[in-house]
Amino acid sequence: MFIELFLNPSGRFLDYAVGYGMFVRLMRDIGYDFRWYDRYCKNLFARGFDETYPVRGPFEAVTAYEVMEHFVDPLDTIAELTPATLSTY
């Protein structure tokens, strides 16, 4: 709902530190252009939609579910992802 109301639904999206890629697969299955990136995990469910390091945008939005508590320095990771990877209006 958030994508439809506030973002460009036909844009590209990135799921960061995604694990096996289940969320990316689900979002792709319903029609969104989601991409997979995880430095430490193997892509099992969203093969072919990987991003390499450094991640290059632009992306409409970046999602990261239940990962911030695992980063050594969360602010560095956030800085790495913005603004270069996000679309600018």
N, CA, C and O atoms as CSV, one atom per row, in Angstrom:
chain,resi,resn,atom,element,x,y,z
A,1,MET,N,N,0.825,-1.184,0.000
A,1,MET,CA,C,0.000,0.000,0.000
A,1,MET,C,C,0.876,1.257,0.000
A,1,MET,O,O,0.585,2.222,-0.707
A,2,PHE,N,N,1.956,1.239,0.801
A,2,PHE,CA,C,2.845,2.400,0.875
A,2,PHE,C,C,3.451,2.714,-0.492
A,2,PHE,O,O,3.520,3.877,-0.889
A,3,ILE,N,N,3.886,1.687,-1.207
A,3,ILE,CA,C,4.476,1.895,-2.532
A,3,ILE,C,C,3.461,2.528,-3.462
A,3,ILE,O,O,3.783,3.477,-4.177
A,4,GLU,N,N,2.252,2.023,-3.464
A,4,GLU,CA,C,1.219,2.535,-4.357
A,4,GLU,C,C,0.834,3.982,-4.038
A,4,GLU,O,O,0.566,4.765,-4.949
A,5,LEU,N,N,0.806,4.338,-2.769
A,5,LEU,CA,C,0.368,5.670,-2.369
A,5,LEU,C,C,1.463,6.737,-2.424
A,5,LEU,O,O,1.186,7.887,-2.766
A,6,PHE,N,N,2.691,6.372,-2.095
A,6,PHE,CA,C,3.718,7.390,-1.891
A,6,PHE,C,C,4.939,7.289,-2.802
A,6,PHE,O,O,5.746,8.218,-2.840
A,7,LEU,N,N,5.093,6.208,-3.524
A,7,LEU,CA,C,6.266,6.013,-4.371
A,7,LEU,C,C,5.838,5.714,-5.797
A,7,LEU,O,O,4.648,5.599,-6.091
A,8,ASN,N,N,6.803,5.590,-6.666
A,8,ASN,CA,C,6.539,5.218,-8.046
A,8,ASN,C,C,6.492,3.688,-8.128
A,8,ASN,O,O,7.544,3.052,-8.057
A,9,PRO,N,N,5.340,3.091,-8.271
A,9,PRO,CA,C,5.230,1.631,-8.277
A,9,PRO,C,C,6.000,0.958,-9.412
A,9,PRO,O,O,6.325,-0.225,-9.312
A,10,SER,N,N,6.296,1.684,-10.483
A,10,SER,CA,C,7.044,1.093,-11.592
A,10,SER,C,C,8.549,1.319,-11.457
A,10,SER,O,O,9.307,0.963,-12.359
A,11,GLY,N,N,8.992,1.905,-10.342
A,11,GLY,CA,C,10.413,2.132,-10.105
A,11,GLY,C,C,11.122,0.875,-9.627
A,11,GLY,O,O,10.507,-0.178,-9.455
A,12,ARG,N,N,12.438,1.004,-9.415
A,12,ARG,CA,C,13.252,-0.100,-8.894
A,12,ARG,C,C,13.385,0.048,-7.388
A,12,ARG,O,O,13.488,1.159,-6.867
A,13,PHE,N,N,13.382,-1.094,-6.689
A,13,PHE,CA,C,13.484,-1.120,-5.229
A,13,PHE,C,C,14.606,-2.081,-4.841
A,13,PHE,O,O,14.934,-3.010,-5.580
A,14,LEU,N,N,15.181,-1.838,-3.672
A,14,LEU,CA,C,16.258,-2.692,-3.185
A,14,LEU,C,C,15.924,-3.192,-1.794
A,14,LEU,O,O,15.561,-2.411,-0.915
A,15,ASP,N,N,16.048,-4.494,-1.597
A,15,ASP,CA,C,15.965,-5.058,-0.254
A,15,ASP,C,C,17.402,-5.328,0.168
A,15,ASP,O,O,18.104,-6.110,-0.473
A,16,TYR,N,N,17.839,-4.682,1.245
A,16,TYR,CA,C,19.223,-4.710,1.703
A,16,TYR,C,C,19.369,-5.674,2.865
A,16,TYR,O,O,18.555,-5.674,3.789
A,17,ALA,N,N,20.418,-6.502,2.817
A,17,ALA,CA,C,20.667,-7.512,3.857
A,17,ALA,C,C,19.458,-8.435,3.976
A,17,ALA,O,O,18.860,-8.569,5.043
A,18,VAL,N,N,19.123,-9.052,2.880
A,18,VAL,CA,C,17.834,-9.729,2.716
A,18,VAL,C,C,17.772,-11.176,3.159
A,18,VAL,O,O,16.690,-11.756,3.242
A,19,GLY,N,N,18.915,-11.759,3.443
A,19,GLY,CA,C,18.886,-13.194,3.705
A,19,GLY,C,C,18.710,-13.936,2.406
A,19,GLY,O,O,19.333,-13.588,1.403
A,20,TYR,N,N,17.880,-14.945,2.405
A,20,TYR,CA,C,17.725,-15.793,1.224
A,20,TYR,C,C,16.917,-15.166,0.087
A,20,TYR,O,O,16.898,-15.710,-1.017
A,21,GLY,N,N,16.250,-14.036,0.331
A,21,GLY,CA,C,15.544,-13.339,-0.735
A,21,GLY,C,C,14.062,-13.615,-0.844
A,21,GLY,O,O,13.469,-13.358,-1.892
A,22,MET,N,N,13.444,-14.132,0.205
A,22,MET,CA,C,12.011,-14.447,0.140
A,22,MET,C,C,11.162,-13.188,-0.086
A,22,MET,O,O,10.235,-13.213,-0.896
A,23,PHE,N,N,11.469,-12.083,0.622
A,23,PHE,CA,C,10.688,-10.859,0.445
A,23,PHE,C,C,10.828,-10.331,-0.987
A,23,PHE,O,O,9.845,-9.898,-1.588
A,24,VAL,N,N,12.040,-10.368,-1.527
A,24,VAL,CA,C,12.258,-9.924,-2.907
A,24,VAL,C,C,11.427,-10.775,-3.856
A,24,VAL,O,O,10.768,-10.244,-4.750
A,25,ARG,N,N,11.452,-12.079,-3.669
A,25,ARG,CA,C,10.677,-12.977,-4.528
A,25,ARG,C,C,9.184,-12.649,-4.455
A,25,ARG,O,O,8.514,-12.577,-5.485
A,26,LEU,N,N,8.665,-12.451,-3.242
A,26,LEU,CA,C,7.245,-12.137,-3.078
A,26,LEU,C,C,6.880,-10.819,-3.747
A,26,LEU,O,O,5.848,-10.723,-4.413
A,27,MET,N,N,7.725,-9.799,-3.573
A,27,MET,CA,C,7.442,-8.492,-4.179
A,27,MET,C,C,7.530,-8.564,-5.701
A,27,MET,O,O,6.741,-7.921,-6.395
A,28,ARG,N,N,8.462,-9.324,-6.218
A,28,ARG,CA,C,8.561,-9.505,-7.673
A,28,ARG,C,C,7.345,-10.260,-8.196
A,28,ARG,O,O,6.829,-9.948,-9.269
A,29,ASP,N,N,6.892,-11.246,-7.444
A,29,ASP,CA,C,5.739,-12.039,-7.873
A,29,ASP,C,C,4.463,-11.204,-7.989
A,29,ASP,O,O,3.583,-11.536,-8.782
A,30,ILE,N,N,4.352,-10.121,-7.207
A,30,ILE,CA,C,3.158,-9.270,-7.326
A,30,ILE,C,C,3.398,-8.067,-8.237
A,30,ILE,O,O,2.531,-7.203,-8.371
A,31,GLY,N,N,4.589,-8.013,-8.870
A,31,GLY,CA,C,4.787,-7.034,-9.933
A,31,GLY,C,C,5.753,-5.894,-9.673
A,31,GLY,O,O,5.907,-5.034,-10.540
A,32,TYR,N,N,6.410,-5.844,-8.528
A,32,TYR,CA,C,7.359,-4.769,-8.246
A,32,TYR,C,C,8.770,-5.199,-8.640
A,32,TYR,O,O,9.130,-6.369,-8.518
A,33,ASP,N,N,9.559,-4.242,-9.111
A,33,ASP,CA,C,10.935,-4.503,-9.534
A,33,ASP,C,C,11.867,-4.402,-8.328
A,33,ASP,O,O,12.568,-3.404,-8.156
A,34,PHE,N,N,11.869,-5.443,-7.496
A,34,PHE,CA,C,12.731,-5.489,-6.319
A,34,PHE,C,C,14.028,-6.198,-6.663
A,34,PHE,O,O,14.047,-7.149,-7.444
A,35,ARG,N,N,15.112,-5.720,-6.067
A,35,ARG,CA,C,16.440,-6.299,-6.244
A,35,ARG,C,C,16.954,-6.817,-4.913
A,35,ARG,O,O,16.522,-6.366,-3.852
A,36,TRP,N,N,17.876,-7.762,-4.973
A,36,TRP,CA,C,18.411,-8.472,-3.813
A,36,TRP,C,C,19.836,-8.015,-3.542
A,36,TRP,O,O,20.629,-7.890,-4.475
A,37,TYR,N,N,20.181,-7.761,-2.260
A,37,TYR,CA,C,21.576,-7.545,-1.883
A,37,TYR,C,C,21.811,-8.026,-0.458
A,37,TYR,O,O,21.123,-7.615,0.476
A,38,ASP,N,N,22.788,-8.898,-0.313
A,38,ASP,CA,C,23.212,-9.346,1.008
A,38,ASP,C,C,24.652,-9.818,0.898
A,38,ASP,O,O,24.950,-10.747,0.147
A,39,ARG,N,N,25.536,-9.186,1.637
A,39,ARG,CA,C,26.956,-9.520,1.610
A,39,ARG,C,C,27.253,-10.904,2.185
A,39,ARG,O,O,28.238,-11.539,1.809
A,40,TYR,N,N,26.406,-11.362,3.088
A,40,TYR,CA,C,26.736,-12.545,3.877
A,40,TYR,C,C,25.836,-13.755,3.658
A,40,TYR,O,O,25.992,-14.769,4.337
A,41,CYS,N,N,24.920,-13.666,2.744
A,41,CYS,CA,C,23.969,-14.761,2.582
A,41,CYS,C,C,23.827,-15.117,1.100
A,41,CYS,O,O,24.019,-14.270,0.228
A,42,LYS,N,N,23.497,-16.345,0.835
A,42,LYS,CA,C,23.307,-16.814,-0.531
A,42,LYS,C,C,21.873,-16.532,-0.992
A,42,LYS,O,O,20.915,-16.747,-0.249
A,43,ASN,N,N,21.749,-16.055,-2.213
A,43,ASN,CA,C,20.451,-15.770,-2.804
A,43,ASN,C,C,19.813,-17.078,-3.275
A,43,ASN,O,O,20.269,-17.691,-4.241
A,44,LEU,N,N,18.763,-17.489,-2.587
A,44,LEU,CA,C,18.083,-18.735,-2.957
A,44,LEU,C,C,16.777,-18.501,-3.698
A,44,LEU,O,O,16.421,-19.284,-4.579
A,45,PHE,N,N,16.056,-17.439,-3.357
A,45,PHE,CA,C,14.705,-17.251,-3.889
A,45,PHE,C,C,14.586,-16.177,-4.961
A,45,PHE,O,O,13.574,-16.131,-5.662
A,46,ALA,N,N,15.583,-15.315,-5.111
A,46,ALA,CA,C,15.480,-14.213,-6.082
A,46,ALA,C,C,16.681,-14.225,-7.030
A,46,ALA,O,O,17.210,-13.168,-7.373
A,47,ARG,N,N,17.100,-15.388,-7.443
A,47,ARG,CA,C,18.252,-15.499,-8.342
A,47,ARG,C,C,18.020,-14.715,-9.624
A,47,ARG,O,O,16.930,-14.706,-10.196
A,48,GLY,N,N,19.094,-14.058,-10.048
A,48,GLY,CA,C,19.001,-13.255,-11.270
A,48,GLY,C,C,18.650,-11.811,-11.008
A,48,GLY,O,O,18.677,-10.993,-11.928
A,49,PHE,N,N,18.324,-11.479,-9.783
A,49,PHE,CA,C,17.952,-10.104,-9.439
A,49,PHE,C,C,18.877,-9.554,-8.363
A,49,PHE,O,O,18.462,-8.771,-7.508
A,50,ASP,N,N,20.146,-9.980,-8.419
A,50,ASP,CA,C,21.152,-9.583,-7.437
A,50,ASP,C,C,21.753,-8.228,-7.793
A,50,ASP,O,O,21.862,-7.872,-8.966
A,51,GLU,N,N,22.133,-7.491,-6.780
A,51,GLU,CA,C,22.947,-6.291,-6.933
A,51,GLU,C,C,24.321,-6.624,-6.382
A,51,GLU,O,O,24.436,-7.415,-5.446
A,52,THR,N,N,25.356,-6.037,-6.942
A,52,THR,CA,C,26.710,-6.276,-6.462
A,52,THR,C,C,27.196,-5.079,-5.657
A,52,THR,O,O,26.623,-3.992,-5.736
A,53,TYR,N,N,28.250,-5.285,-4.886
A,53,TYR,CA,C,28.821,-4.218,-4.073
A,53,TYR,C,C,29.818,-3.435,-4.906
A,53,TYR,O,O,30.596,-4.062,-5.625
A,54,PRO,N,N,29.852,-2.096,-4.863
A,54,PRO,CA,C,28.895,-1.266,-4.138
A,54,PRO,C,C,27.562,-1.209,-4.865
A,54,PRO,O,O,27.502,-1.247,-6.094
A,55,VAL,N,N,26.514,-1.118,-4.097
A,55,VAL,CA,C,25.164,-1.061,-4.647
A,55,VAL,C,C,24.983,0.274,-5.357
A,55,VAL,O,O,25.305,1.327,-4.807
A,56,ARG,N,N,24.473,0.225,-6.563
A,56,ARG,CA,C,24.264,1.442,-7.355
A,56,ARG,C,C,22.783,1.587,-7.686
A,56,ARG,O,O,22.138,0.634,-8.123
A,57,GLY,N,N,22.262,2.766,-7.479
A,57,GLY,CA,C,20.868,3.052,-7.757
A,57,GLY,C,C,20.719,3.669,-9.122
A,57,GLY,O,O,21.545,3.442,-10.006
A,58,PRO,N,N,19.691,4.435,-9.299
A,58,PRO,CA,C,18.770,4.849,-8.233
A,58,PRO,C,C,17.694,3.798,-7.945
A,58,PRO,O,O,17.340,2.986,-8.799
A,59,PHE,N,N,17.194,3.846,-6.720
A,59,PHE,CA,C,16.075,3.025,-6.288
A,59,PHE,C,C,15.013,3.943,-5.702
A,59,PHE,O,O,15.332,4.977,-5.115
A,60,GLU,N,N,13.776,3.571,-5.860
A,60,GLU,CA,C,12.680,4.325,-5.255
A,60,GLU,C,C,12.763,4.267,-3.735
A,60,GLU,O,O,12.528,5.262,-3.049
A,61,ALA,N,N,13.101,3.090,-3.222
A,61,ALA,CA,C,13.204,2.899,-1.776
A,61,ALA,C,C,14.111,1.710,-1.503
A,61,ALA,O,O,14.297,0.836,-2.349
A,62,VAL,N,N,14.666,1.701,-0.309
A,62,VAL,CA,C,15.482,0.591,0.159
A,62,VAL,C,C,14.813,0.032,1.406
A,62,VAL,O,O,14.502,0.776,2.336
A,63,THR,N,N,14.591,-1.274,1.426
A,63,THR,CA,C,14.025,-1.921,2.605
A,63,THR,C,C,15.119,-2.718,3.302
A,63,THR,O,O,16.046,-3.214,2.663
A,64,ALA,N,N,14.997,-2.833,4.616
A,64,ALA,CA,C,15.946,-3.613,5.420
A,64,ALA,C,C,15.194,-4.059,6.668
A,64,ALA,O,O,15.038,-3.289,7.616
A,65,TYR,N,N,14.738,-5.288,6.662
A,65,TYR,CA,C,13.918,-5.795,7.763
A,65,TYR,C,C,14.762,-6.545,8.780
A,65,TYR,O,O,15.481,-7.488,8.449
A,66,GLU,N,N,14.656,-6.103,10.019
A,66,GLU,CA,C,15.310,-6.748,11.154
A,66,GLU,C,C,16.805,-6.956,10.938
A,66,GLU,O,O,17.338,-8.030,11.216
A,67,VAL,N,N,17.481,-5.913,10.439
A,67,VAL,CA,C,18.919,-6.032,10.214
A,67,VAL,C,C,19.740,-4.962,10.928
A,67,VAL,O,O,20.925,-5.176,11.185
A,68,MET,N,N,19.152,-3.838,11.250
A,68,MET,CA,C,19.917,-2.729,11.825
A,68,MET,C,C,20.639,-3.112,13.112
A,68,MET,O,O,21.735,-2.617,13.375
A,69,GLU,N,N,20.045,-3.975,13.906
A,69,GLU,CA,C,20.668,-4.365,15.168
A,69,GLU,C,C,21.919,-5.224,14.957
A,69,GLU,O,O,22.667,-5.469,15.903
A,70,HIS,N,N,22.149,-5.679,13.729
A,70,HIS,CA,C,23.319,-6.510,13.439
A,70,HIS,C,C,24.498,-5.722,12.879
A,70,HIS,O,O,25.608,-6.249,12.795
A,71,PHE,N,N,24.273,-4.465,12.494
A,71,PHE,CA,C,25.349,-3.654,11.920
A,71,PHE,C,C,26.278,-3.146,13.006
A,71,PHE,O,O,25.829,-2.755,14.084
A,72,VAL,N,N,27.584,-3.152,12.722
A,72,VAL,CA,C,28.566,-2.602,13.655
A,72,VAL,C,C,28.328,-1.110,13.823
A,72,VAL,O,O,28.328,-0.601,14.944
A,73,ASP,N,N,28.126,-0.412,12.718
A,73,ASP,CA,C,27.832,1.022,12.750
A,73,ASP,C,C,26.663,1.302,11.805
A,73,ASP,O,O,26.871,1.526,10.613
A,74,PRO,N,N,25.434,1.290,12.331
A,74,PRO,CA,C,24.252,1.476,11.477
A,74,PRO,C,C,24.269,2.778,10.682
A,74,PRO,O,O,23.796,2.808,9.546
A,75,LEU,N,N,24.801,3.845,11.253
A,75,LEU,CA,C,24.822,5.126,10.538
A,75,LEU,C,C,25.721,5.063,9.309
A,75,LEU,O,O,25.404,5.678,8.291
A,76,ASP,N,N,26.822,4.344,9.377
A,76,ASP,CA,C,27.679,4.166,8.202
A,76,ASP,C,C,26.939,3.415,7.101
A,76,ASP,O,O,27.052,3.755,5.923
A,77,THR,N,N,26.192,2.403,7.487
A,77,THR,CA,C,25.436,1.630,6.505
A,77,THR,C,C,24.354,2.482,5.865
A,77,THR,O,O,24.155,2.419,4.652
A,78,ILE,N,N,23.666,3.266,6.649
A,78,ILE,CA,C,22.637,4.158,6.099
A,78,ILE,C,C,23.273,5.174,5.160
A,78,ILE,O,O,22.736,5.445,4.085
A,79,ALA,N,N,24.404,5.734,5.552
A,79,ALA,CA,C,25.098,6.695,4.693
A,79,ALA,C,C,25.537,6.052,3.383
A,79,ALA,O,O,25.521,6.696,2.333
A,80,GLU,N,N,25.924,4.796,3.445
A,80,GLU,CA,C,26.333,4.065,2.248
A,80,GLU,C,C,25.174,3.925,1.264
A,80,GLU,O,O,25.388,3.911,0.052
A,81,LEU,N,N,23.977,3.823,1.770
A,81,LEU,CA,C,22.802,3.616,0.935
A,81,LEU,C,C,22.135,4.896,0.454
A,81,LEU,O,O,21.310,4.844,-0.458
A,82,THR,N,N,22.463,6.027,1.030
A,82,THR,CA,C,21.819,7.288,0.642
A,82,THR,C,C,22.858,8.336,0.364
A,82,THR,O,O,23.950,8.236,0.923
A,83,PRO,N,N,22.614,9.315,-0.440
A,83,PRO,CA,C,21.500,9.410,-1.387
A,83,PRO,C,C,21.789,8.738,-2.730
A,83,PRO,O,O,20.919,8.711,-3.600
A,84,ALA,N,N,22.989,8.199,-2.910
A,84,ALA,CA,C,23.389,7.663,-4.205
A,84,ALA,C,C,22.479,6.553,-4.697
A,84,ALA,O,O,22.296,6.405,-5.905
A,85,THR,N,N,21.906,5.773,-3.800
A,85,THR,CA,C,21.089,4.656,-4.246
A,85,THR,C,C,19.611,5.012,-4.381
A,85,THR,O,O,18.840,4.265,-4.983
A,86,LEU,N,N,19.223,6.149,-3.822
A,86,LEU,CA,C,17.804,6.524,-3.877
A,86,LEU,C,C,17.528,7.519,-4.987
A,86,LEU,O,O,18.383,8.338,-5.324
A,87,SER,N,N,16.348,7.448,-5.547
A,87,SER,CA,C,15.941,8.417,-6.559
A,87,SER,C,C,15.853,9.796,-5.939
A,87,SER,O,O,15.494,9.932,-4.770
A,88,THR,N,N,16.172,10.797,-6.697
A,88,THR,CA,C,16.007,12.172,-6.222
A,88,THR,C,C,14.947,12.833,-7.072
A,88,THR,O,O,14.900,12.647,-8.287
A,89,TYR,N,N,14.106,13.600,-6.429
A,89,TYR,CA,C,13.002,14.249,-7.146
A,89,TYR,C,C,13.275,15.708,-7.324
A,89,TYR,O,O,12.458,16.422,-7.906
